[in-house]
Amino acid sequence: MNRPVRKAVFPAAGLGTRFLPATKSQPKEMLPLVDKPIIQYGVEEALESGIENIIIVTGRGKTAIEDHFDVSFELENLLESRGKTCELELVRRVSELIHVSYIRQKEALGLGHAVLVTKELVADEPFAVVLADDVILGSRPCLRQLLDVYQHTGRSVMAVMEVPKDETSRYGVIAAEPVDYNRASDRLFRVLDMVEKPLAGKAPSNLAIIGRYILTPEIFVALAETAPGSMGEIQLTDGIRHLREQQPVYAYRFEGTRYDAGDRLGFLKATVELALRREDLGADFRSYLKSLEL
């Protein structure tokens, strides 16, 4: 029986420069998709997947994230005194969702470094990594799909999706061989290598790495032994490549739709689709979109 995954790491120390000037004074992770901040979608995905212990890696100017997941006595008292029970329930639900810890990444030294600084909090157990910029919608949480693969293999696994060949330069791309899983041979892969942002026509496949991972604790040794790249950053993909030399690493082509909410166009697409899915907004919003003369 493989050890259970109880913790999820959320790297959130980036500066969010693609959303300037909106992110000059607020964290990118707190930008709202309809009426919830980006990071809350990832936290709720973790919760729906059975993970309640959240570790958020922050940096300077990220206190709004801590405030969001904390209890707000003044706001709750105000809502209660005005009889706004629905709003009160929403606010309380946020603070009651999870058990959350915070740790600072004092320097922006890469995604791998952000994961490495959580070593003492994670301890010697497998854990998830969630990049909140990747908002994934589907009937079954992406993270839950990866957890099932981990229970099957006992090894690290990362989410991948198919991308057009002319877009491989935007992603980390895997070279892999298919593995039979759940009577299918086109979703689970054993990773042979990873290439960061290969030029079009040079990629080993069209399977791109997306921001969901289940990692065994040996990743911390691998990251500690990984040399910084040209920008002085420790990349998570380099650490996983090093880990693969010691034990198998898998990739799973998840079921669902992914939006890059760290990109302005992806953020807009996610906003529209999330609004259309809402029971309280979807019908009116759809009518509005149809009425536009574009």
DRENDO-1510 file (C-alpha; in Angstrom, 1 decimal, always signed):
<recs>
REC; n; res; u; v; w
REC; 1; MET; +0.0; +0.0; +0.0 .
REC; 2; ASN; +1.6; +3.3; -1.1 .
REC; 3; ARG; +1.8; +6.1; +1.4 .
REC; 4; PRO; -1.2; +8.5; +1.1 .
REC; 5; VAL; -0.7; +12.0; -0.3 .
REC; 6; ARG; -1.8; +14.4; +2.4 .
REC; 7; LYS; -0.2; +17.7; +1.3 .
REC; 8; ALA; -0.3; +20.0; -1.7 .
REC; 9; VAL; +2.3; +22.7; -2.4 .
REC; 10; PHE; +1.2; +25.9; -4.2 .
REC; 11; PRO; +4.1; +28.0; -5.5 .
REC; 12; ALA; +2.8; +31.6; -5.4 .
REC; 13; ALA; +5.9; +33.8; -5.1 .
REC; 14; GLY; +6.0; +35.0; -8.7 .
REC; 15; LEU; +5.6; +38.7; -9.6 .
REC; 16; GLY; +2.9; +38.2; -12.2 .
REC; 17; THR; +4.5; +40.6; -14.7 .
REC; 18; ARG; +2.1; +39.6; -17.5 .
REC; 19; PHE; -0.8; +41.2; -15.7 .
REC; 20; LEU; +0.9; +44.6; -15.0 .
REC; 21; PRO; -0.3; +47.1; -13.9 .
REC; 22; ALA; -3.1; +45.1; -12.1 .
REC; 23; THR; -0.4; +43.1; -10.3 .
REC; 24; LYS; +1.7; +46.0; -9.2 .
REC; 25; SER; +0.0; +46.0; -5.7 .
REC; 26; GLN; -1.9; +42.7; -5.6 .
REC; 27; PRO; -0.8; +39.1; -6.1 .
REC; 28; LYS; -1.6; +37.6; -9.5 .
REC; 29; GLU; -3.1; +34.6; -7.6 .
REC; 30; MET; -5.8; +36.9; -6.2 .
REC; 31; LEU; -7.1; +38.1; -9.5 .
REC; 32; PRO; -10.8; +37.0; -9.7 .
REC; 33; LEU; -12.2; +34.6; -12.2 .
REC; 34; VAL; -15.8; +35.7; -11.9 .
REC; 35; ASP; -16.0; +36.1; -8.1 .
REC; 36; LYS; -13.2; +33.8; -6.8 .
REC; 37; PRO; -9.5; +34.4; -6.9 .
REC; 38; ILE; -7.4; +32.2; -9.2 .
REC; 39; ILE; -5.7; +30.3; -6.4 .
REC; 40; GLN; -9.0; +29.3; -4.8 .
REC; 41; TYR; -9.9; +27.1; -7.8 .
REC; 42; GLY; -6.7; +25.1; -7.3 .
REC; 43; VAL; -7.3; +24.9; -3.5 .
REC; 44; GLU; -10.8; +23.6; -4.1 .
REC; 45; GLU; -9.5; +21.1; -6.6 .
REC; 46; ALA; -7.1; +19.8; -4.0 .
REC; 47; LEU; -9.9; +19.6; -1.4 .
REC; 48; GLU; -12.2; +17.7; -3.9 .
REC; 49; SER; -9.3; +15.3; -4.5 .
REC; 50; GLY; -9.0; +14.5; -0.8 .
REC; 51; ILE; -6.2; +16.8; +0.2 .
REC; 52; GLU; -6.8; +19.3; +3.0 .
REC; 53; ASN; -3.2; +20.3; +4.0 .
REC; 54; ILE; -2.1; +23.2; +1.8 .
REC; 55; ILE; +1.4; +24.7; +1.8 .
REC; 56; ILE; +1.6; +28.0; +0.0 .
REC; 57; VAL; +5.0; +29.4; -1.0 .
REC; 58; THR; +4.8; +33.2; -0.9 .
REC; 59; GLY; +7.0; +36.2; -1.3 .
REC; 60; ARG; +7.0; +39.9; -0.8 .
REC; 61; GLY; +3.6; +41.5; -1.4 .
REC; 62; LYS; +1.6; +38.3; -1.1 .
REC; 63; THR; -0.1; +38.9; +2.3 .
REC; 64; ALA; -3.5; +39.2; +0.5 .
REC; 65; ILE; -3.3; +35.4; -0.1 .
REC; 66; GLU; -2.9; +34.8; +3.7 .
REC; 67; ASP; -5.7; +37.2; +4.5 .
REC; 68; HIS; -8.1; +35.5; +2.0 .
REC; 69; PHE; -7.7; +32.0; +3.6 .
REC; 70; ASP; -7.8; +33.4; +7.2 .
REC; 71; VAL; -10.8; +34.2; +9.4 .
REC; 72; SER; -12.2; +37.7; +8.9 .
REC; 73; PHE; -14.0; +38.5; +12.2 .
REC; 74; GLU; -14.9; +42.1; +11.3 .
REC; 75; LEU; -16.4; +41.1; +7.9 .
REC; 76; GLU; -18.3; +38.1; +9.4 .
REC; 77; ASN; -19.7; +40.2; +12.2 .
REC; 78; LEU; -20.9; +42.9; +9.8 .
REC; 79; LEU; -22.6; +40.3; +7.5 .
REC; 80; GLU; -24.2; +38.6; +10.4 .
REC; 81; SER; -25.5; +41.9; +11.9 .
REC; 82; ARG; -27.1; +42.7; +8.5 .
REC; 83; GLY; -28.7; +39.3; +8.0 .
REC; 84; LYS; -26.6; +38.5; +4.9 .
REC; 85; THR; -26.5; +34.8; +5.6 .
REC; 86; CYS; -25.6; +33.7; +2.1 .
REC; 87; GLU; -22.6; +36.0; +1.9 .
REC; 88; LEU; -21.6; +35.0; +5.4 .
REC; 89; GLU; -21.6; +31.3; +4.5 .
REC; 90; LEU; -19.4; +32.0; +1.5 .
REC; 91; VAL; -16.8; +33.9; +3.5 .
REC; 92; ARG; -16.7; +31.3; +6.3 .
REC; 93; ARG; -16.4; +28.5; +3.8 .
REC; 94; VAL; -13.1; +30.0; +2.5 .
REC; 95; SER; -11.5; +30.0; +5.9 .
REC; 96; GLU; -12.9; +26.6; +6.8 .
REC; 97; LEU; -11.8; +24.9; +3.6 .
REC; 98; ILE; -8.3; +23.8; +4.5 .
REC; 99; HIS; -5.4; +23.6; +6.9 .
REC; 100; VAL; -2.9; +26.0; +5.4 .
REC; 101; SER; +0.7; +26.8; +6.1 .
REC; 102; TYR; +2.9; +29.4; +4.5 .
REC; 103; ILE; +6.6; +29.6; +3.8 .
REC; 104; ARG; +8.6; +32.4; +2.1 .
REC; 105; GLN; +10.7; +32.0; -1.0 .
REC; 106; LYS; +13.0; +34.9; -0.3 .
REC; 107; GLU; +14.5; +35.0; -3.8 .
REC; 108; ALA; +12.9; +34.1; -7.1 .
REC; 109; LEU; +15.2; +31.2; -7.9 .
REC; 110; GLY; +12.8; +29.1; -9.9 .
REC; 111; LEU; +10.0; +26.7; -9.5 .
REC; 112; GLY; +12.3; +23.9; -8.4 .
REC; 113; HIS; +13.6; +26.1; -5.7 .
REC; 114; ALA; +10.1; +27.0; -4.6 .
REC; 115; VAL; +9.3; +23.3; -4.1 .
REC; 116; LEU; +12.7; +22.8; -2.4 .
REC; 117; VAL; +12.0; +25.4; +0.3 .
REC; 118; THR; +9.0; +23.3; +1.5 .
REC; 119; LYS; +11.1; +20.3; +2.4 .
REC; 120; GLU; +10.7; +20.7; +6.2 .
REC; 121; LEU; +7.0; +21.2; +5.9 .
REC; 122; VAL; +6.4; +18.3; +3.6 .
REC; 123; ALA; +8.7; +16.0; +5.5 .
REC; 124; ASP; +9.4; +12.5; +4.2 .
REC; 125; GLU; +6.2; +11.8; +2.3 .
REC; 126; PRO; +4.7; +12.1; -1.2 .
REC; 127; PHE; +3.0; +15.4; -2.0 .
REC; 128; ALA; +1.2; +17.2; -4.7 .
REC; 129; VAL; +2.3; +20.4; -6.5 .
REC; 130; VAL; -0.4; +22.6; -8.0 .
REC; 131; LEU; +0.4; +25.6; -10.2 .
REC; 132; ALA; -2.7; +27.7; -9.7 .
REC; 133; ASP; -2.3; +29.5; -13.1 .
REC; 134; ASP; -3.5; +26.3; -14.7 .
REC; 135; VAL; -7.2; +26.2; -14.1 .
REC; 136; ILE; -8.6; +22.8; -15.1 .
REC; 137; LEU; -12.3; +22.1; -15.5 .
REC; 138; GLY; -13.8; +18.7; -15.8 .
REC; 139; SER; -16.2; +16.1; -14.4 .
REC; 140; ARG; -13.3; +14.7; -12.2 .
REC; 141; PRO; -10.5; +16.8; -10.7 .
REC; 142; CYS; -7.2; +16.5; -12.5 .
REC; 143; LEU; -5.4; +16.1; -9.2 .
REC; 144; ARG; -7.6; +13.2; -8.3 .
REC; 145; GLN; -6.7; +11.5; -11.6 .
REC; 146; LEU; -3.0; +11.8; -10.8 .
REC; 147; LEU; -3.5; +10.5; -7.2 .
REC; 148; ASP; -5.1; +7.4; -8.6 .
REC; 149; VAL; -2.1; +6.9; -10.9 .
REC; 150; TYR; +0.2; +7.4; -8.0 .
REC; 151; GLN; -1.7; +4.7; -6.0 .
REC; 152; HIS; -1.3; +2.4; -9.0 .
REC; 153; THR; +2.4; +3.0; -9.6 .
REC; 154; GLY; +3.8; +4.3; -6.3 .
REC; 155; ARG; +6.0; +6.8; -8.3 .
REC; 156; SER; +6.0; +10.4; -9.3 .
REC; 157; VAL; +3.5; +11.4; -12.0 .
REC; 158; MET; +2.8; +14.7; -13.8 .
REC; 159; ALA; -0.2; +15.9; -15.8 .
REC; 160; VAL; +0.3; +16.3; -19.6 .
REC; 161; MET; -2.0; +17.3; -22.4 .
REC; 162; GLU; -1.7; +17.2; -26.2 .
REC; 163; VAL; -0.8; +20.5; -27.8 .
REC; 164; PRO; -0.5; +21.6; -31.5 .
REC; 165; LYS; +3.1; +20.9; -32.8 .
REC; 166; ASP; +3.6; +24.6; -33.5 .
REC; 167; GLU; +3.0; +25.4; -29.8 .
REC; 168; THR; +5.5; +23.1; -28.2 .
REC; 169; SER; +7.9; +26.0; -27.7 .
REC; 170; ARG; +5.6; +27.3; -24.9 .
REC; 171; TYR; +5.9; +24.1; -22.8 .
REC; 172; GLY; +8.0; +21.5; -21.3 .
REC; 173; VAL; +7.5; +18.4; -23.5 .
REC; 174; ILE; +8.1; +14.7; -22.7 .
REC; 175; ALA; +9.6; +11.8; -24.6 .
REC; 176; ALA; +7.7; +8.8; -23.3 .
REC; 177; GLU; +6.5; +5.3; -23.9 .
REC; 178; PRO; +2.8; +4.3; -23.3 .
REC; 179; VAL; +1.9; +2.1; -20.4 .
REC; 180; ASP; -1.3; +0.1; -20.1 .
REC; 181; TYR; -3.6; +1.5; -17.4 .
REC; 182; ASN; -7.3; +1.0; -16.8 .
REC; 183; ARG; -7.7; -0.9; -20.1 .
REC; 184; ALA; -6.2; +1.9; -22.1 .
REC; 185; SER; -2.8; +2.6; -23.5 .
REC; 186; ASP; -3.1; +6.2; -24.6 .
REC; 187; ARG; -3.2; +8.0; -21.2 .
REC; 188; LEU; -0.4; +6.8; -19.0 .
REC; 189; PHE; +3.2; +7.1; -20.1 .
REC; 190; ARG; +6.6; +6.3; -18.6 .
REC; 191; VAL; +8.8; +9.3; -19.1 .
REC; 192; LEU; +12.0; +8.8; -20.9 .
REC; 193; ASP; +13.1; +12.4; -21.1 .
REC; 194; MET; +11.9; +16.0; -20.9 .
REC; 195; VAL; +12.7; +19.0; -23.1 .
REC; 196; GLU; +12.0; +22.5; -22.0 .
REC; 197; LYS; +10.3; +24.6; -24.6 .
REC; 198; PRO; +11.6; +22.8; -27.7 .
REC; 199; LEU; +11.4; +24.6; -31.1 .
REC; 200; ALA; +8.6; +23.6; -33.4 .
REC; 201; GLY; +9.6; +20.4; -35.2 .
REC; 202; LYS; +12.2; +19.6; -32.6 .
REC; 203; ALA; +9.9; +18.3; -29.9 .
REC; 204; PRO; +10.0; +14.6; -29.0 .
REC; 205; SER; +6.2; +14.5; -28.8 .
REC; 206; ASN; +3.2; +16.8; -28.6 .
REC; 207; LEU; +2.6; +15.9; -24.9 .
REC; 208; ALA; +3.1; +19.1; -22.8 .
REC; 209; ILE; +3.6; +19.2; -19.1 .
REC; 210; ILE; +0.8; +21.0; -17.2 .
REC; 211; GLY; +0.9; +22.4; -13.6 .
REC; 212; ARG; -0.2; +19.3; -11.6 .
REC; 213; TYR; +2.3; +16.9; -10.1 .
REC; 214; ILE; +2.4; +14.1; -7.5 .
REC; 215; LEU; +6.0; +13.8; -6.3 .
REC; 216; THR; +7.8; +11.3; -4.1 .
REC; 217; PRO; +10.0; +12.8; -1.4 .
REC; 218; GLU; +13.2; +11.8; -3.2 .
REC; 219; ILE; +12.5; +14.9; -5.4 .
REC; 220; PHE; +14.1; +17.0; -2.6 .
REC; 221; VAL; +17.4; +15.2; -2.9 .
REC; 222; ALA; +17.2; +15.5; -6.7 .
REC; 223; LEU; +16.5; +19.3; -6.5 .
REC; 224; ALA; +19.3; +19.8; -4.0 .
REC; 225; GLU; +21.7; +18.2; -6.5 .
REC; 226; THR; +20.3; +20.1; -9.5 .
REC; 227; ALA; +22.6; +22.9; -10.7 .
REC; 228; PRO; +20.9; +26.2; -11.4 .
REC; 229; GLY; +20.3; +27.1; -15.0 .
REC; 230; SER; +21.5; +30.1; -17.1 .
REC; 231; MET; +19.2; +32.5; -15.2 .
REC; 232; GLY; +20.5; +31.2; -11.8 .
REC; 233; GLU; +17.2; +29.3; -11.3 .
REC; 234; ILE; +16.5; +25.7; -10.3 .
REC; 235; GLN; +13.9; +24.3; -12.6 .
REC; 236; LEU; +11.5; +21.6; -11.4 .
REC; 237; THR; +11.7; +19.8; -14.8 .
REC; 238; ASP; +15.5; +19.5; -14.3 .
REC; 239; GLY; +14.9; +18.1; -10.8 .
REC; 240; ILE; +12.4; +15.6; -12.1 .
REC; 241; ARG; +14.8; +14.6; -14.9 .
REC; 242; HIS; +17.4; +13.9; -12.2 .
REC; 243; LEU; +14.9; +12.0; -10.2 .
REC; 244; ARG; +14.1; +9.8; -13.3 .
REC; 245; GLU; +17.7; +8.5; -13.2 .
REC; 246; GLN; +16.9; +7.0; -9.8 .
REC; 247; GLN; +13.3; +5.8; -10.2 .
REC; 248; PRO; +10.6; +5.7; -12.8 .
REC; 249; VAL; +8.6; +8.8; -13.5 .
REC; 250; TYR; +5.2; +8.8; -15.2 .
REC; 251; ALA; +3.0; +11.2; -17.0 .
REC; 252; TYR; -0.8; +11.1; -17.4 .
REC; 253; ARG; -2.9; +12.6; -20.1 .
REC; 254; PHE; -5.6; +14.0; -18.0 .
REC; 255; GLU; -9.3; +14.3; -18.9 .
REC; 256; GLY; -10.6; +17.9; -18.7 .
REC; 257; THR; -10.0; +21.4; -20.2 .
REC; 258; ARG; -7.1; +23.5; -19.1 .
REC; 259; TYR; -6.9; +27.3; -19.2 .
REC; 260; ASP; -3.7; +29.2; -18.7 .
REC; 261; ALA; -5.0; +31.9; -16.3 .
REC; 262; GLY; -1.5; +33.3; -16.1 .
REC; 263; ASP; -1.9; +34.5; -19.6 .
REC; 264; ARG; -4.3; +37.4; -20.4 .
REC; 265; LEU; -6.2; +35.6; -23.2 .
REC; 266; GLY; -6.4; +32.4; -21.2 .
REC; 267; PHE; -7.6; +34.3; -18.2 .
REC; 268; LEU; -10.4; +35.8; -20.3 .
REC; 269; LYS; -11.4; +32.5; -21.8 .
REC; 270; ALA; -11.6; +30.9; -18.3 .
REC; 271; THR; -13.7; +33.8; -17.0 .
REC; 272; VAL; -16.2; +33.4; -19.8 .
REC; 273; GLU; -16.5; +29.6; -19.5 .
REC; 274; LEU; -16.7; +29.7; -15.7 .
REC; 275; ALA; -19.4; +32.3; -15.9 .
REC; 276; LEU; -21.4; +30.3; -18.4 .
REC; 277; ARG; -21.2; +27.2; -16.1 .
REC; 278; ARG; -22.8; +29.1; -13.2 .
REC; 279; GLU; -26.4; +28.4; -12.4 .
REC; 280; ASP; -27.0; +32.0; -11.2 .
REC; 281; LEU; -25.2; +33.7; -14.1 .
REC; 282; GLY; -25.0; +31.3; -17.0 .
REC; 283; ALA; -28.3; +31.9; -18.7 .
REC; 284; ASP; -28.3; +35.7; -18.5 .
REC; 285; PHE; -24.6; +35.8; -19.5 .
REC; 286; ARG; -25.2; +33.6; -22.5 .
REC; 287; SER; -28.1; +35.8; -23.7 .
REC; 288; TYR; -25.9; +38.8; -23.3 .
REC; 289; LEU; -23.1; +37.3; -25.4 .
REC; 290; LYS; -25.5; +36.3; -28.1 .
REC; 291; SER; -26.8; +39.9; -28.2 .
REC; 292; LEU; -23.4; +41.3; -29.0 .
REC; 293; GLU; -22.9; +42.6; -32.5 .
REC; 294; LEU; -19.3; +41.7; -33.2 .
</recs>
